[in-house]
Amino acid sequence: MKSIVWTHTATKVTRKVQPKRRAMMIGAVEALARGEPSDVKRLEGQPGRYRLRCGDWRLLLDMDAVSIVVRDVVPCGEAYAKKNR
């Protein structure tokens, strides 16, 4: 299982969403860390950067062989404008 690190920005946003959605996000990241199939895609032109789809939210990730860093959590419409951060 990969280790999971949440940045301050991602933690701050996650605290503000509804508890059911928060649980869904945390569960999706944990499932990805266990190697279960997930709706994750590599971001073009950004090595090691991915987006994980969780309902109407997108989690922007840095991922390698041993860890997942959740960089940001954004609503679907904002995800692609912020992917270059």
N, C-alpha and C positions, 0 to 999 in steps of 0.2 A: 504494500500500500504506500502510495506517495504521501509525503507530508504536505499539509495545507497551511498556508500563511495568508491572513487577511490584512490588507493595508488599512491604515487609519481611514482613508477615504471610503473604502468599501465597507468597513465596519460601521462608519457613521451613517451611510445611506441605508444599510441593511437594518439598522435599529429603527429607522423611521417608517419602514413598510409594515403592512399588516402582518400579524403573527403567522397566519397560514402561509402567506407568500414567503416570509422569512424562512420558515421551516422547509418550504419547497426548495428555496435557493441553497440552503445549507445541505439538504439531502442530495441535491443534484451534484454539488461539488464533492461531497463524500463518496457518492456513487462513482464519479469520474476517478477519484483517487483510488478506489478499489479496482478499477479497470472495467467497470460495467459499461455497456454501450450508452452513449450520451449524445445529445444534439450539440456537438462541438465542432467548430470549423477553424482552420488556420486562417489568420488574417493575411491577405496578400501583401507581399513586400515587407513583411515584418517577421523575421525569424524568431521562433519561440513564442509568438503572441497568438492567442486564440480568443474566440468568443463562445460562450456557453449560453444557449437559449433556455430560459426558464419562464414559460408563459409569455407575458408582455414585457419581460425584463431581459436584459443581456448582461452577463458577467464577463468582463474583460480580464483575461488571464495571461500570465506568463507561465509557461510549462516546460519542464525538462524531464529527464528520466527519473528523478527522485523527488521532485517537488512541484507544487502548484501554488502560484501566488495570485490571489484574487486582487487585481489592481483597482477595479472600479465596478460599480453596479449602476446601470442606467436604464431608463425606459427605452423601449425598442426604437423609437424615432430618433433618440439622441445618440444611440450606440455608434452609429457609423460616422458621425461627425467627431466623436471623441476617440476613435480607435487609434489615432496617431499620437496620443499622449504618452 
